[in-house]
Amino acid sequence: MRITVLFKRKSNITALSEHEIMLGEQRVKIEKLTIAKWRELFTTVDKLPGLIVQVLSAPQEDFYPYVIAALDMAFDEIAQIVAVLTGLDADYITNNVGVDELIEYITKTITLNRLDAVAKNVKSLLPKPTQE
């Protein structure tokens, strides 16, 4: 009888789809970034672009310390970005979501929206520096 009860409880749990993830106790969807979402994101981003440039230009032997220092400085902004993307409250994210979950969510968002290809395409549109 106990096995039946456990089975019934398990059957009530629905599996996550390919474009869903758990952040803390909340199920969220990983969605396409629309122009409206981009605009909303740009109003929340302040320190992050500068930190990314610092990490990318860090000497290879110091890369991981740079990443750790940048993450420490950017956690509030990362929580706000994920809040905009998911609709969750930034305080909920700060107090209930693990760093591993945040990184996984951001990685899946980048993959779904092909942001690596977008960055390459945008870079190809920029004028090339002239040599004198």
Residue frames relative to the residue before (quaternion, step in Angstrom):
aa qw qx qy qz dx dy dz
M 1.0000 0.0000 0.0000 0.0000 0.00 0.00 0.00
R 0.6433 0.5291 -0.3230 0.4494 3.60 0.96 -0.80
I 0.6182 0.5396 -0.3401 0.4593 3.57 1.03 -0.75
T 0.6375 0.5276 -0.3221 0.4600 3.58 0.97 -0.81
V 0.6483 0.5125 -0.3176 0.4650 3.59 0.94 -0.85
L 0.6588 0.4955 -0.3135 0.4714 3.59 0.90 -0.87
F 0.6411 0.5268 -0.3216 0.4560 3.56 0.98 -0.84
K 0.6544 0.5058 -0.3180 0.4635 3.57 0.94 -0.83
R 0.6372 0.5122 -0.3355 0.4680 3.59 0.97 -0.75
K 0.6623 0.5075 -0.3117 0.4545 3.57 0.91 -0.89
S 0.6626 0.5210 -0.3201 0.4326 3.58 0.94 -0.81
N 0.6135 0.5469 -0.3507 0.4489 3.61 1.20 -0.39
I 0.6103 0.5340 -0.3496 0.4693 3.59 1.23 -0.35
T 0.2041 -0.7790 0.5802 0.1216 3.55 -0.71 1.04
A 0.5030 -0.6632 0.4735 0.2881 3.53 -1.02 0.86
L 0.5205 -0.6133 0.4929 0.3317 3.53 -1.21 0.53
S 0.4141 -0.6782 0.5410 0.2756 3.56 -1.04 0.71
E 0.7263 -0.4295 0.3158 0.4338 3.54 -1.33 0.14
H 0.7728 0.3248 -0.1593 0.5214 3.59 1.08 -0.72
E 0.5873 0.5109 -0.3976 0.4857 3.57 1.06 0.83
I 0.0279 -0.7711 0.6361 0.0036 3.51 -1.27 0.53
M 0.3964 -0.6756 0.5585 0.2731 3.55 -1.22 0.46
L 0.0653 -0.7463 0.6617 0.0289 3.54 -0.96 0.96
G 0.7702 -0.0682 -0.0200 0.6338 3.52 -0.13 1.30
E 0.7654 -0.2917 0.2476 0.5175 3.57 -0.72 -1.08
Q 0.6068 0.5822 -0.3365 0.4239 3.58 1.29 0.04
R 0.3168 -0.7090 0.6002 0.1917 3.55 -1.00 0.90
V 0.0025 0.8018 -0.5970 0.0260 3.58 -0.79 1.01
K 0.4159 -0.6893 0.5395 0.2465 3.53 -1.23 0.57
I 0.3138 -0.6805 0.6248 0.2193 3.51 -1.20 0.64
E 0.0557 -0.8527 0.5175 -0.0443 3.53 -0.42 1.26
K 0.6269 -0.5019 0.4389 0.4031 3.50 -1.37 0.25
L 0.3802 -0.7050 0.5506 0.2350 3.55 -1.08 0.74
T 0.2095 -0.7825 0.5794 0.0901 3.54 -0.51 1.22
I 0.6775 -0.4564 0.3671 0.4450 3.55 -1.28 0.14
A 0.6323 0.5346 -0.3319 0.4520 3.59 0.99 -0.79
K 0.6568 0.4960 -0.3124 0.4744 3.61 0.98 -0.85
W 0.6176 0.5407 -0.3478 0.4531 3.61 0.98 -0.81
R 0.6590 0.5086 -0.3137 0.4567 3.58 0.89 -0.92
E 0.6532 0.5053 -0.3065 0.4733 3.56 0.98 -0.86
L 0.6431 0.5252 -0.3212 0.4554 3.59 1.00 -0.81
F 0.6701 0.5191 -0.3109 0.4299 3.58 0.88 -0.90
T 0.6236 0.5235 -0.3552 0.4593 3.62 1.13 -0.43
T 0.6998 0.4626 -0.2748 0.4699 3.62 1.18 -0.44
V 0.6384 0.5432 -0.3266 0.4367 3.57 1.19 -0.47
D 0.0015 -0.8019 0.5960 -0.0430 3.55 -0.80 1.07
K 0.8185 0.2506 -0.1000 0.5072 3.59 0.43 -1.25
L 0.5646 0.6857 -0.3653 0.2786 3.54 1.05 -0.81
P 0.6614 0.5023 -0.3524 0.4313 3.67 0.75 -0.81
G 0.6630 0.5018 -0.3067 0.4631 3.59 0.94 -0.83
L 0.6483 0.5121 -0.3150 0.4671 3.56 1.02 -0.79
I 0.6297 0.5300 -0.3332 0.4599 3.57 1.01 -0.77
V 0.6432 0.5115 -0.3203 0.4711 3.59 0.95 -0.85
Q 0.6486 0.5137 -0.3226 0.4597 3.60 0.94 -0.83
V 0.6613 0.4965 -0.3115 0.4681 3.59 0.93 -0.84
L 0.6863 0.4939 -0.2898 0.4485 3.58 0.88 -0.92
S 0.7286 0.3983 -0.2406 0.5026 3.58 1.10 -0.60
A 0.4149 0.7134 -0.4667 0.3180 3.61 1.26 0.12
P 0.5441 -0.5814 0.4759 0.3734 3.58 -1.11 0.60
Q 0.6125 -0.6060 0.3605 0.3572 3.57 -0.96 0.88
E 0.6706 0.5038 -0.3119 0.4463 3.61 0.94 -0.76
D 0.7280 0.3861 -0.2273 0.5189 3.61 1.22 -0.40
F 0.3207 0.8002 -0.4719 0.1848 3.59 1.28 0.08
Y 0.7209 0.4601 -0.2739 0.4400 3.62 0.69 -1.04
P 0.6365 0.4923 -0.3577 0.4739 3.66 0.91 -0.63
Y 0.6197 0.5320 -0.3418 0.4649 3.60 1.07 -0.70
V 0.6435 0.5239 -0.3198 0.4573 3.58 0.95 -0.89
I 0.6662 0.5027 -0.3036 0.4596 3.60 0.87 -0.95
A 0.6659 0.4932 -0.3042 0.4699 3.60 0.91 -0.89
A 0.6570 0.5087 -0.3103 0.4619 3.59 0.98 -0.84
L 0.6405 0.5207 -0.3287 0.4589 3.59 0.96 -0.82
D 0.6357 0.5349 -0.3326 0.4464 3.56 0.93 -0.86
M 0.7047 0.4536 -0.2659 0.4764 3.57 0.96 -0.86
A 0.7576 0.4301 -0.2034 0.4469 3.58 1.07 -0.69
F 0.3882 0.7639 -0.4666 0.2192 3.63 1.21 -0.14
D 0.6611 0.5029 -0.3240 0.4528 3.61 0.85 -0.87
E 0.6704 0.4916 -0.2959 0.4705 3.55 0.98 -0.86
I 0.6213 0.5283 -0.3347 0.4721 3.60 1.04 -0.76
A 0.6401 0.5148 -0.3213 0.4712 3.60 0.96 -0.85
Q 0.6583 0.5029 -0.3100 0.4664 3.59 0.97 -0.81
I 0.6322 0.5258 -0.3279 0.4652 3.61 1.00 -0.80
V 0.6774 0.4742 -0.2904 0.4816 3.58 0.88 -0.95
A 0.6027 0.5490 -0.3551 0.4574 3.60 1.08 -0.64
V 0.6493 0.5042 -0.3165 0.4733 3.59 0.95 -0.85
L 0.7034 0.4854 -0.2697 0.4437 3.58 0.89 -0.94
T 0.7802 0.3637 -0.1725 0.4788 3.59 1.00 -0.80
G 0.4330 -0.6823 0.4792 0.3426 3.57 1.10 -0.60
L 0.4984 0.6290 -0.4383 0.4047 3.59 1.28 0.07
D 0.5563 -0.5890 0.4708 0.3493 3.55 -1.26 0.43
A 0.5359 -0.6473 0.4377 0.3198 3.61 -0.92 0.89
D 0.6297 0.5245 -0.3390 0.4619 3.62 1.05 -0.69
Y 0.6077 0.5353 -0.3490 0.4715 3.59 1.05 -0.74
I 0.6575 0.5104 -0.3087 0.4603 3.58 0.89 -0.93
T 0.6667 0.5141 -0.3031 0.4464 3.59 0.85 -0.95
N 0.7839 0.3749 -0.1768 0.4623 3.58 0.91 -0.90
N 0.8042 0.3242 -0.1385 0.4785 3.61 1.15 -0.44
V 0.7037 0.4502 -0.2577 0.4855 3.59 1.20 -0.35
G 0.4080 -0.7253 0.5084 0.2212 3.54 -0.89 0.98
V 0.6266 -0.5369 0.4104 0.3881 3.54 -1.22 0.54
D 0.6261 0.5431 -0.3412 0.4434 3.59 1.00 -0.79
E 0.6498 0.5094 -0.3110 0.4708 3.58 1.02 -0.79
L 0.6363 0.5285 -0.3262 0.4576 3.59 0.99 -0.84
I 0.6724 0.4957 -0.2948 0.4639 3.56 0.87 -0.99
E 0.6480 0.5115 -0.3213 0.4639 3.59 0.96 -0.83
Y 0.6443 0.5205 -0.3192 0.4606 3.59 0.97 -0.87
I 0.6756 0.4881 -0.2939 0.4679 3.58 0.85 -0.97
T 0.6425 0.5274 -0.3209 0.4540 3.59 0.96 -0.87
K 0.6816 0.4737 -0.2904 0.4762 3.58 0.90 -0.89
T 0.6196 0.5287 -0.3442 0.4670 3.60 1.07 -0.66
I 0.6390 0.5180 -0.3154 0.4731 3.58 0.98 -0.87
T 0.6693 0.5055 -0.2939 0.4584 3.59 0.93 -0.92
L 0.6715 0.5046 -0.3032 0.4501 3.59 0.82 -0.99
N 0.7591 0.3769 -0.1918 0.4950 3.57 0.96 -0.88
R 0.3568 -0.7743 0.4554 0.2565 3.57 1.37 0.13
L 0.1274 0.8472 -0.5054 0.1025 3.56 1.00 0.86
D 0.5702 0.5662 -0.3951 0.4453 3.61 1.15 -0.42
A 0.6695 0.4736 -0.2888 0.4940 3.61 0.97 -0.86
V 0.6141 0.5445 -0.3439 0.4562 3.59 1.03 -0.76
A 0.6609 0.5073 -0.3110 0.4573 3.59 0.89 -0.92
K 0.6524 0.5051 -0.3161 0.4683 3.62 0.95 -0.82
N 0.6685 0.5006 -0.3045 0.4580 3.57 0.94 -0.86
V 0.6396 0.5065 -0.3249 0.4783 3.58 0.98 -0.80
K 0.6427 0.5249 -0.3198 0.4573 3.58 0.95 -0.87
S 0.6600 0.5077 -0.3144 0.4558 3.60 0.98 -0.78
L 0.6439 0.5253 -0.3223 0.4535 3.60 1.18 -0.45
L 0.5900 0.5858 -0.3673 0.4169 3.57 1.20 -0.47
P 0.5494 -0.6167 0.4370 0.3563 3.59 -1.07 0.64
K 0.4485 -0.6769 0.5172 0.2705 3.54 -1.06 0.78
P 0.5148 -0.6263 0.4698 0.3494 3.60 -1.02 0.69
T 0.3755 -0.7219 0.5351 0.2271 3.57 -1.00 0.83
Q 0.3042 -0.7331 0.5800 0.1833 3.52 -1.12 0.76
E 0.1907 -0.7927 0.5703 0.1001 3.56 -0.94 0.87
